[in-house]
Amino acid sequence: MRNYVIINGVNSTTINGLAINEMPPITKPSIRTNTEEIDGRDGDIVTRLGYSAYDKEMTIGLYGNYVLDEIMSYFNQSGTIIFSTESDKYYNFEILEQIDYEKLLKFKTATITMHCQPFKYEVNETPIALVSGDNIVRNKGNIYSKPIVYIEGTGTITISLEGNQIFNIVMGDNTEIEIDIEKLEAYNPNDGTLLNRIVTGDYDDFKLESGNNTIALGGTITSANIRMYSRWL
């Protein structure tokens, strides 16, 4: 099977003369910790601080009628990347280290380091429509997720998780809002205007655990959905 990557929707097989010689191994990110030793106490206290971003290295090569400028442009990006070894998942990435294109021209091979955020997401995930009252949303991944919730409605709207109210939203003159739990932001999905001021609640309390989660919407809801509800390490 031919190796490939897809960067921001563009498959590397469409780039003239570019070969992906070696794919990065499938690994899990490390977890950041703070370790504290206390006099008179055996062992130590470990505080988990969250998962670290990490690097994935792959080897590329040149063949045939390659166009170096096209290849340089292809890798001069950040955004999403899909590896052929995990074709149903995507990562958020950046290229932070300089690519040795001189070596690539001389030896027809070079190493590229993708700086990836710790979680991966389903490529073909379908948004789930939400209705007033209880909704069951399944996180198919192996780690808690911090989804994006879209709501169209009026008046005061509440969002609860597992029976606990998390958000109180006073729509006012607004009819639509999108809440990005991971980015800790609420905004108008049409023009990006920030709407954090109309949202009361702790974003950190809205985590979907692996498996089924019950989300309840209260208030006058015209339309609502949730996406990025599954994620993996």
C-alpha positions as CSV (number, residue, x, y, z in Angstrom):
1,M,0.0,0.0,0.0
2,R,1.3,3.4,-0.9
3,N,1.9,5.8,2.0
4,Y,0.3,9.1,1.9
5,V,-0.8,12.0,4.1
6,I,-3.7,14.4,3.7
7,I,-3.0,18.0,4.7
8,N,-6.0,20.3,5.0
9,G,-7.9,18.1,2.6
10,V,-5.1,17.7,-0.1
11,N,-3.6,14.3,-0.6
12,S,0.2,14.0,-1.0
13,T,-0.3,11.7,-3.9
14,T,-1.5,14.7,-5.9
15,I,1.8,16.5,-5.4
16,N,4.1,15.8,-8.4
17,G,7.2,13.8,-7.5
18,L,6.5,13.6,-3.7
19,A,6.8,10.2,-2.0
20,I,6.1,9.5,1.6
21,N,8.8,6.9,2.3
22,E,8.3,6.2,6.0
23,M,5.3,7.0,8.2
24,P,5.5,7.9,11.9
25,P,4.7,5.2,14.4
26,I,1.4,5.3,16.2
27,T,2.1,6.4,19.7
28,K,0.3,8.1,22.5
29,P,1.2,11.5,24.0
30,S,2.8,11.7,27.4
31,I,1.0,13.3,30.3
32,R,2.4,16.4,32.0
33,T,2.9,16.0,35.7
34,N,4.0,17.9,38.7
35,T,5.8,15.7,41.4
36,E,6.1,16.9,44.9
37,E,8.0,15.3,47.8
38,I,7.0,16.0,51.4
39,D,9.3,15.5,54.3
40,G,8.1,12.7,56.6
41,R,5.9,11.2,53.9
42,D,6.8,8.1,51.9
43,G,6.7,8.4,48.1
44,D,5.5,11.6,46.4
45,I,2.4,13.4,45.2
46,V,1.9,13.3,41.5
47,T,-0.5,15.9,40.0
48,R,-1.6,15.3,36.5
49,L,-1.6,18.5,34.4
50,G,-2.8,17.3,31.0
51,Y,-1.5,15.7,27.9
52,S,1.5,17.1,26.0
53,A,1.7,18.0,22.3
54,Y,4.3,15.8,20.6
55,D,6.2,15.3,17.4
56,K,5.7,12.8,14.6
57,E,8.5,12.3,12.2
58,M,8.1,11.0,8.6
59,T,10.5,10.6,5.8
60,I,9.8,12.0,2.3
61,G,11.5,11.4,-1.0
62,L,11.6,12.8,-4.5
63,Y,11.0,11.0,-7.8
64,G,10.3,11.7,-11.4
65,N,9.3,15.2,-12.5
66,Y,9.1,16.8,-9.1
67,V,8.6,20.5,-8.6
68,L,10.4,21.6,-5.4
69,D,8.3,24.8,-5.0
70,E,5.1,22.8,-5.1
71,I,6.5,20.4,-2.4
72,M,7.7,23.3,-0.2
73,S,4.3,25.0,-0.5
74,Y,2.5,21.8,0.5
75,F,4.5,21.5,3.7
76,N,4.3,25.2,4.5
77,Q,1.0,24.8,6.3
78,S,-0.6,24.1,9.6
79,G,-4.1,22.7,10.2
80,T,-5.2,19.1,10.0
81,I,-3.3,16.1,8.9
82,I,-4.4,12.5,8.2
83,F,-1.8,9.7,8.0
84,S,-2.5,6.7,5.8
85,T,-1.7,4.4,8.7
86,E,-4.7,5.9,10.6
87,S,-6.9,7.0,7.7
88,D,-10.0,7.4,9.8
89,K,-8.5,9.9,12.2
90,Y,-7.0,13.4,11.9
91,Y,-4.6,15.4,14.0
92,N,-4.2,19.2,14.5
93,F,-0.6,20.0,13.6
94,E,2.1,22.6,12.8
95,I,5.5,22.3,11.3
96,L,7.8,24.2,13.6
97,E,11.3,22.8,12.6
98,Q,13.0,23.9,9.4
99,I,12.9,21.3,6.6
100,D,16.3,20.6,5.0
101,Y,15.4,21.0,1.4
102,E,19.1,21.1,0.4
103,K,19.4,17.6,1.7
104,L,16.2,16.6,0.0
105,L,17.6,17.8,-3.4
106,K,21.0,16.2,-2.8
107,F,20.0,12.8,-1.4
108,K,16.3,12.8,-2.6
109,T,15.2,12.2,1.0
110,A,14.5,14.3,4.1
111,T,12.8,14.1,7.4
112,I,9.8,16.2,8.3
113,T,8.6,16.7,11.9
114,M,4.9,17.3,12.5
115,H,4.2,18.9,15.8
116,C,0.8,17.4,16.7
117,Q,-1.6,18.3,19.4
118,P,-2.3,15.3,21.8
119,F,-5.7,14.3,20.6
120,K,-7.0,12.8,17.3
121,Y,-10.5,13.1,15.9
122,E,-12.8,11.1,13.6
123,V,-12.5,12.1,10.0
124,N,-16.1,11.4,9.0
125,E,-17.8,12.3,12.3
126,T,-21.5,13.3,11.7
127,P,-22.9,16.2,13.9
128,I,-25.6,15.0,16.2
129,A,-28.9,17.0,16.3
130,L,-29.9,18.0,19.8
131,V,-33.5,18.7,21.0
132,S,-35.1,20.2,24.1
133,G,-34.9,17.8,27.0
134,D,-32.5,14.9,27.3
135,N,-30.2,13.8,24.5
136,I,-27.8,10.8,24.5
137,V,-24.4,11.5,22.9
138,R,-21.8,8.7,22.6
139,N,-18.1,9.6,22.8
140,K,-16.7,6.7,20.7
141,G,-13.1,7.6,21.6
142,N,-10.9,6.4,24.4
143,I,-10.5,9.8,26.3
144,Y,-12.9,12.5,27.4
145,S,-13.8,15.0,24.7
146,K,-14.5,18.8,24.8
147,P,-17.0,19.3,22.0
148,I,-18.5,22.2,20.1
149,V,-22.2,22.9,20.7
150,Y,-24.4,25.0,18.3
151,I,-27.7,26.4,19.5
152,E,-30.3,28.5,17.7
153,G,-33.0,29.8,20.0
154,T,-34.4,32.7,22.1
155,G,-34.6,33.8,25.7
156,T,-32.7,32.0,28.4
157,I,-31.2,28.6,27.4
158,T,-29.6,26.1,29.8
159,I,-27.3,23.2,29.0
160,S,-26.9,20.3,31.5
161,L,-24.6,17.3,31.6
162,E,-25.6,14.2,33.5
163,G,-28.3,16.1,35.4
164,N,-26.0,19.0,36.4
165,Q,-26.6,22.4,34.9
166,I,-23.4,23.7,33.3
167,F,-24.3,26.7,31.2
168,N,-26.9,29.4,31.4
169,I,-27.2,31.4,28.2
170,V,-29.1,34.7,28.0
171,M,-29.6,35.1,24.2
172,G,-30.9,38.6,24.2
173,D,-30.7,40.0,20.7
174,N,-28.7,36.9,19.6
175,T,-30.5,34.0,17.9
176,E,-27.4,31.7,17.3
177,I,-24.5,30.8,19.4
178,E,-21.6,28.3,19.2
179,I,-19.8,27.1,22.3
180,D,-16.3,25.7,21.8
181,I,-15.6,23.9,25.0
182,E,-11.9,23.2,24.2
183,K,-11.1,26.8,23.3
184,L,-13.2,28.2,26.2
185,E,-15.0,30.4,23.7
186,A,-18.6,31.3,22.8
187,Y,-19.3,33.1,19.5
188,N,-21.7,33.9,16.7
189,P,-21.1,31.2,14.1
190,N,-21.9,33.6,11.3
191,D,-19.4,36.4,11.9
192,G,-17.2,35.1,14.8
193,T,-18.4,37.8,17.3
194,L,-17.4,36.7,20.8
195,L,-20.4,36.0,23.0
196,N,-18.7,34.8,26.2
197,R,-20.5,37.7,28.1
198,I,-23.9,36.0,27.7
199,V,-22.7,32.6,28.9
200,T,-22.5,31.7,32.6
201,G,-20.8,28.5,33.6
202,D,-17.5,26.7,33.9
203,Y,-16.2,25.3,30.5
204,D,-14.0,22.8,32.4
205,D,-17.1,21.1,33.8
206,F,-18.4,20.1,30.3
207,K,-16.5,17.0,29.4
208,L,-17.9,14.0,27.6
209,E,-16.5,10.8,29.0
210,S,-16.0,7.7,26.8
211,G,-19.3,6.1,26.2
212,N,-22.8,7.5,26.6
213,N,-23.4,11.0,28.0
214,T,-26.7,12.7,28.8
215,I,-27.0,16.3,27.6
216,A,-30.2,18.2,28.4
217,L,-31.2,21.5,26.8
218,G,-33.7,23.8,28.4
219,G,-35.5,26.9,27.0
220,T,-36.8,27.8,23.6
221,I,-34.6,25.8,21.1
222,T,-35.1,26.2,17.3
223,S,-32.2,24.1,16.3
224,A,-29.1,22.6,18.0
225,N,-26.3,20.1,17.3
226,I,-23.0,18.9,18.7
227,R,-19.8,18.0,16.9
228,M,-16.2,16.9,17.8
229,Y,-17.8,14.7,20.5
230,S,-15.4,11.8,20.1
231,R,-11.6,11.9,20.5
232,W,-8.7,9.5,20.9
233,L,-5.2,9.5,22.3
